[in-house]
């Protein structure tokens, strides 16, 4: 109702320009952006199709909408097609997905999602929280990277990841942004996003254009990390080939999940085991958090490596040698 400043206006224009859409709306957090947008776009007469590994904010937004929710297996387009085909009586169909999945670093099949949205006359909403600033020629995310700008109707993101500020945003058609200004409860009834933080985020968007080498170098470093882990005996690509250390780790219930982005998860299994590995890494001066339920399913607790541009080749090498040693110890014990 109040608090929308010139700084917010400049940020929203900068976001719309970056994403090549009509307009954008900023929120106090990415969580608020997801919950408010989904609840404003869907209701009891609608169907929402949600990827099984979507972020908690998407899950809560779906619940708040009171729409009929269909959960399709992670990146399973055949299952999604079936789900949408059975939703013929729905007033509206909404497909919602992360583009980069925060727990495992995998990416959504955006081209296929766009095709299914077109086929079933559905709205396609994507959360670019972990892709904004990292992917795309201009750094706007995976929607740009994959050439799917025209097929994605709603784009949500955060200002607190690559942009190093705080808050969230939703972007798209001008009519949708106008609708959200009047229907998105988390925007209407929240304390306004601080103008100083909005100004910082606007400057960060400018840096995306001024320093494109950062995202190229980050993704190259992430590829190096995965390669070094694989050379050390860890199957970070999820391949079926079994190798010596992986066989040892399997004996202790340890596994390594695949990743194709700057997020590289290593699945430990039990929550205490993940905490123990994270603690050992912290003792070595490496911050690799343990991720436990409810963020991941029971039995799938992990330690998540999240690289930034500031991490050096030496940092990556030290991480690989340390985590390989820790996991080898676990396998032997």
HELIX and SHEET records of a PDB file:
HELIX    1   1 UNK A    6  UNK A   19  1                                  14    
HELIX    2   2 UNK A   30  UNK A   41  1                                  12    
HELIX    3   3 UNK A   56  UNK A   65  1                                  10    
HELIX    4   4 UNK A   77  UNK A   85  1                                   9    
HELIX    5   5 UNK A  110  UNK A  119  1                                  10    
HELIX    6   6 UNK A  142  UNK A  145  1                                   4    
HELIX    7   7 UNK A  149  UNK A  151  5                                   3    
HELIX    8   8 UNK A  174  UNK A  183  1                                  10    
HELIX    9   9 UNK A  185  UNK A  188  1                                   4    
HELIX   10  10 UNK A  195  UNK A  210  1                                  16    
HELIX   11  11 UNK A  213  UNK A  231  1                                  19    
HELIX   12  12 UNK A  244  UNK A  251  1                                   8    
HELIX   13  13 UNK A  271  UNK A  283  1                                  13    
HELIX   14  14 UNK A  313  UNK A  332  1                                  20    
SHEET    1   A 7 UNK A  23  UNK A  27  0                                        
SHEET    2   A 7 UNK A 168  UNK A 172 -1                                        
SHEET    3   A 7 UNK A 154  UNK A 158 -1                                        
SHEET    4   A 7 UNK A 123  UNK A 127  1                                        
SHEET    5   A 7 UNK A  93  UNK A  98  1                                        
SHEET    6   A 7 UNK A  47  UNK A  51  1                                        
SHEET    7   A 7 UNK A  68  UNK A  72  1                                        
SHEET    1   B 3 UNK A 263  UNK A 269  0                                        
SHEET    2   B 3 UNK A 301  UNK A 306 -1                                        
SHEET    3   B 3 UNK A 290  UNK A 291 -1                                        
END                                                                             
